[in-house]
């Protein structure tokens, strides 16, 4: 099990808190619903374009979600190379 949370999980929580359905996000952001669902189910990367559209819709920085995904990908890659080095430190 990878000890890092995919940004799609965070996005799912935010949408729930805001009362926004994935379908609403898709239709209002211009991101295909299938792509939104893949992101929410941790099956897709978050591109810079996805990040900008999500950020604009939610009222956040356009690069926030892209940065979160890059950090997730880096930490996950490092963990997979050397799981014993995992310290739980988010900067590791």
For each residue, the residues with C-beta under 8 A, 3 or more apart:
1:
2: 76 79 80
3: 79 86 88
4: 72 75 76 79
5: 9 10 72
6: 9 42 72
7: 10 11 39 46 65 68 69 72
8: 11 12 39 40 41 42 44 46
9: 5 6 12 13 40 42
10: 5 7 13 14 68
11: 7 8 14 15 39 40 54 65
12: 8 9 15 16 40
13: 9 10 16 17
14: 10 11 17 18 58
15: 11 12 18 20 21 22 25 40
16: 12 13 19
17: 13 14
18: 14 15 58
19: 16
20: 15 24 25
21: 15 24 25
22: 15 25 26 33 36 37 40
23: 26 27 33
24: 20 21 27 28
25: 15 20 21 22 28 29 31 36 54 57
26: 22 23 29 31 32 33 35 36
27: 23 24 33
28: 24 25 57
29: 25 26 36 53 54 56 57
30: 53
31: 25 26 35 36 50 53 54
32: 26 35 36
33: 22 23 26 27 36 37
34: 37 38
35: 26 31 32 38 39 44 50
36: 22 25 26 29 31 32 33 39 40
37: 22 33 34 40 41
38: 34 35 41 43 44
39: 7 8 11 35 36 42 43 44 46 50
40: 8 9 11 12 15 22 36 37
41: 8 37 38
42: 6 8 9 39
43: 38 39
44: 8 35 38 39
45: 69 73
46: 7 8 39 50 51 54 65 66 68 69
47: 50 51 66
48: 51 52 63 66
49: 52 53
50: 31 35 39 46 47 53 54 65 66
51: 46 47 48 54 55 62 63 64 65 66 67 69
52: 48 49 55 56 62 63 66
53: 29 30 31 49 50 56 57
54: 11 25 29 31 46 50 51 57 58 60 65
55: 51 52 58 59 60 61 62 63 64 65
56: 29 52 53 59 62
57: 25 28 29 53 54
58: 14 18 54 55
59: 55 56
60: 54 55 64 65
61: 55 64
62: 51 52 55 56
63: 48 51 52 55 66 67
64: 51 55 60 61 67 68
65: 7 11 46 50 51 54 55 60 68 69
66: 46 47 48 50 51 52 63 69 70
67: 51 63 64 70 71
68: 7 10 46 64 65 71 72
69: 7 45 46 51 65 66 72 73
70: 66 67 73 74
71: 67 68 74 75 90
72: 4 5 6 7 68 69 75 76
73: 45 69 70 76 77
74: 70 71 77 78
75: 4 71 72 78 79 90 92
76: 2 4 72 73 79 80
77: 73 74 80 81
78: 74 75 81 82 85 92
79: 2 3 4 75 76 82 83 85 86
80: 2 76 77 83
81: 77 78
82: 78 79 85 86
83: 79 80 86
84:
85: 78 79 82 92
86: 3 79 82 83 92
87: 92
88: 3 92
89: 92
90: 71 75
91:
92: 75 78 85 86 87 88 89
